[in-house]
Amino acid sequence: MTQEKKIKRIYNALTKLLGEGRVIKDSDILEQYASDETSDLKSLPNLLVRAASVTDVSNTLKICNKYRFPVIPRGAGTGVTGGAVPVRGGLVLSLELMNSIIEIDQDNMIAVVEPCVITGNLQKAVQEYGLMYPPDPASLDICSIGGNVAEGAGGPRAVKYGTTKDYVLGLEYVLPDGSIVTSGGKYVKDSTGYHTIGILIGSEGTLAVITKIYLKLIPAPETTIDLLIPFKSIDEAIDTVSRILRNRIIPSTIEFMEEGAINIVSDYLQEEVPFPNARAHLLIQIDGNSDDEVHYIIDRLIKTVDVPHDRIIIAETVKQRERIWKARRSIRESIQHRSTVFLAEDSVVPRSKIPSFLKDLKAKLNSMNLTSIIFGHAGDGNVHINILKGDMDNDKWNTLVPRLKEIIYGLAISHGGTITGEHGIGFTRKNYLKLAMTEEEIDLLKRIKSAFDPNHILNPDKIF
Ligand SMILES: Cc1cc2nc3c(=O)[nH]c(=O)nc-3n(C[C@H](O)[C@H](O)[C@H](O)COP(=O)(O)OP(=O)(O)OC[C@H]3O[C@@H](n4cnc5c(N)ncnc54)[C@H](O)[C@@H]3O)c2cc1C
């Protein structure tokens, strides 16, 4: 059967099952689903389904499986490694209409949500009950919980609270043959059989489509205070992080920005960020159950940090706190504004290795005359490395990117780390998985893929 005929049959079958408006072939609309937030990557799907229920998802998968047609699950499309991009066409299965918070169970401190609930909306909703959903990717106002689960997303609070994987208690998901499965549920402990949930977290839409998520909540801390501390060097900043943690102070975030990041944000926002001449900033958040507890921790922290007290900004009100987080949250936009094409990597190393990793990396990038902007999560060793294309010739850039990836990943691995801490492998990193995993491990992953998806219809060309 020709591809055209196949697409027509799939369109007709799905329209019959799901209804007219759910299945789309209008190219203007398809265009909106051709990319995510990955720099310089675009490819049109042949069809789009906007699923409104688990039944819609199941029917879509059944039909596509029958025709061996690629299905690309999509949450909010904020991924940065091309996970939701239909790189070889196929059907984009958008979960955008499945965006309800089904239940906030206060007694069990569990939220049950549909996959496309925006992470920040869930955080605000549970706050009303004095509860907290801690994972906080910087994209929390635009990304979905389903996408967070599929990517194993993290955020600044990982140092104290962990990442998405630490909060998923149960999943409902649909296998490529259309069968609907639930693993786990409203219970905290579970040693029943294989930990399927763990396999699905970070599976990047290649194993199943997640349609319902049970999330652990915790009591919200009553007081939160942020501190912004300037340093004369990255080394000093990172040494301070080790000292803070050795002193048994566990902040909820310890973010660092090197001077390139501070300067680019200042230029973009057209306003002077605090301590513009510092070589590095640490942005530290302390939370706890009372003002007294938090101030006691801050006193200990200030004694640990070798910076004069009057050089530390302590932000207690929401307005003050927003001001110092504005710079951190504006880095990606600032980079995009300076250079629409850029390489964004999120390697992770043991946190004690950040200074030597960055020193070696910076030396290499400087020797190649490249502009790099580096920031990240000092508390958990996850470093965001951005290299700007600027006005470099396209051919030169395209030849350079694979070389740069090899340099960055090679250095991360030689410092005891790995190639990605939170953004996943997706499409843009699939050729480099072999740097971080042995052949045996990759083979095991491939066998897991075949067990879930024997016809390889789900998100082909991703991860492997
Ligand atoms: C400005 C900015 C800041 C960011 N900051 C962070 C950060 O701090 N930490 C971090 O971890 N990430 C960050 N990201 C990356 C991105 O937001 C995350 O990867 C997020 O988890 C993606 O969610 P999404 O809903 O947009 O997923 P999408 O981009 O739609 O999809 C991502 C992947 O998940 C799969 N998928 C989505 N939904 C489902 C589902 N229901 N079932 C099965 N598979 C599914 C897709 O197939 C794809 O492979 C940032 C991105 C931007 C643009």
The ligand as an ORCA input file, in Angstrom:
! r2SCAN-3c Opt
* xyz 0 1
  C      12.790     27.587     29.002
  C      12.875     26.100     29.289
  C      13.353     25.687     30.515
  C      13.445     24.317     30.805
  N      13.885     23.949     32.035
  C      13.924     22.644     32.362
  C      14.364     22.234     33.674
  O      14.703     23.040     34.533
  N      14.380     20.905     33.926
  C      13.994     19.975     33.017
  O      14.016     18.789     33.321
  N      13.589     20.343     31.774
  C      13.534     21.632     31.431
  N      13.110     22.009     30.170
  C      12.748     20.972     29.183
  C      11.243     20.575     29.149
  O      10.419     21.593     29.670
  C      11.029     19.267     29.903
  O      11.711     18.212     29.254
  C       9.554     18.868     30.082
  O       9.497     17.742     30.922
  C       8.866     18.549     28.766
  O       7.476     18.493     29.009
  P       6.425     18.703     27.819
  O       5.069     18.514     28.352
  O       6.681     19.980     27.128
  O       6.825     17.471     26.893
  P       7.000     17.399     25.307
  O       8.075     18.318     24.860
  O       5.690     17.517     24.654
  O       7.516     15.903     25.167
  C       8.741     15.515     25.704
  C       8.910     13.994     25.539
  O       7.961     13.300     26.333
  C       7.104     12.492     25.538
  N       5.769     12.634     26.128
  C       5.115     13.786     26.451
  N       3.952     13.504     27.036
  C       3.848     12.152     27.091
  C       2.870     11.246     27.585
  N       1.749     11.668     28.169
  N       3.100      9.901     27.455
  C       4.234      9.453     26.886
  N       5.201     10.265     26.413
  C       5.005     11.591     26.514
  C       7.237     13.019     24.121
  O       7.034     12.001     23.174
  C       8.677     13.511     24.125
  O       9.556     12.437     23.864
  C      13.050     23.358     29.838
  C      12.567     23.786     28.600
  C      12.479     25.131     28.321
  C      11.949     25.564     26.987
*
